[in-house]
Amino acid sequence: MKSKFQADKNGYYGQFGGAFIPELLYSNVKELEDNYLKIIESEAFQKEYKYLLKDYVGRPTPLYLAPRLSEKYGGHIYLKREDLNHTGAHKVNNTIGQILIAKQLGKKRIIAETGAGQHGVATATVCALMDLECIIFMGEVDIKRQAPNVARMKMLGAKVVPAKSGSKTLKDATNEAMRNWIGNPKDTYYLIGSVVGPHPYPDMVARLQAIISEEIKWQLKEHTGKENPDTVIACVGGGSNAAGAFYHYLDEENVELIAVEAAGLGVDSGESAATSRLGEVGVLHGSKTILMQDEYGQVIEPYSISAGLDYPGIGPLHAFLNESDRAIFMNATDQEALDAAFELTRLEGIIPALETAHALAVLGKMKISKDQVIVVNLSGRGDKDLEIYIKNLKE
C-alpha cells in the first residue's frame, strides 16, 4: 500500500520517525532495514505467517455487533474481538511475524520490553514455539500490578528482568532492553512491541498489525454491504493496535479515525499520559516523535492505571496523524476507563483490558447518529487487570 501515511525510504512520516541510534546498533538496525520487506513479502513468509495466524493464533477474530452498547449510545457499534486471539490481545499478530523475521536473520536470542505484559506474554509464547531464548524487560511497578502475566511469561520459559530506574514502567523497560541490545549486538534480536523505536520498527509493526483492518473491511462488508465504517476507535500508548485498526483506512478520508490516550488522573493533573495534549517534538527510543518532556528536554514520567498506556510518547505514525489532523486524538481518565470496562462487562458480557476500556470510554463523549457505523478495536481481554477491577468493584 503506497500512501502519504506510510514511512518513506528513510523511515519518516512527515517530520516524524527516522533512526536515532548509537553507532553500536547501526549494523543491527541496518540489517533489519535491508531485509524486513524482502522477508515479509516473500511467499515462504506469507505462507507460514498466515498458517500460524489461522491455526495457532485463531484468526480471523470476530467483528461483533454489540446490540446493548449500540442501543445505549446510538448507531451501530461493532467490536473487533482481538481479545479472542491466543494470548489475549493483538500483540501476537506482531510477535508471530517478527519471530519469523528473527529466525530468517539467524538470531538465537530474543529480547523484548513490556508494560501491561501482553507483549511479553506474546513474545514468550512465540519463543517457546520456536525454541529461542527469551528475555523480557518489565518495569518493577508493572511486575507488581500485572502479576498474572509475569507468571505466564515465566511458565513459558522467559526470563523476566525488572527495570528499577525512573518510574519503573514501560519507558524504563524499553531503556533497559535497548541497553541490553547494545551489549549483545550480534546474536540478539530486539522484538519491539509497538509502532515505536528506530526505523524500520514502526513500519514493520504497523504492517504486521494491518491484519486487523484487513479483516474489518471484508467482515464489515458481510455485515453491512460496505467495507468502510464511519468511525474507527482505538486506544493509543505507543499505538500498535491503533495502527493495525487504522491501516487500511488511512487514505479513506470519509472514515473518521479516533485515537484515545490515557488522561490518568486528568490531563492537567501532572499524573497523565495524554501525549498529544502534553507533548512536544523530540527524540524517544530511537525515533523523532511527540513526547512528554520538560524545558530541558528530559522525559516527564507518565502515569496511567493501565500499564500498556503508561508511556511518555506515541509512535511517529500517530504523531503524524495528529499533526496532519488525519486522526482525532481524545483521552479518558482512569475513572472513565474503569466505568467503561464495567459497563461493557455488564451490557455485553465481555471483560476488556484496561487499555481497551479507554477506547470505549469516549463513546459517551461523541455525538453519534442513529445510522453511524462505529468499529471499536477491542485490543485485549481483562484477565490481567482483574486485581484492579476487584479493588474497584461496586456491588
Disulfide bonds with the S-S distance in Angstrom:
none
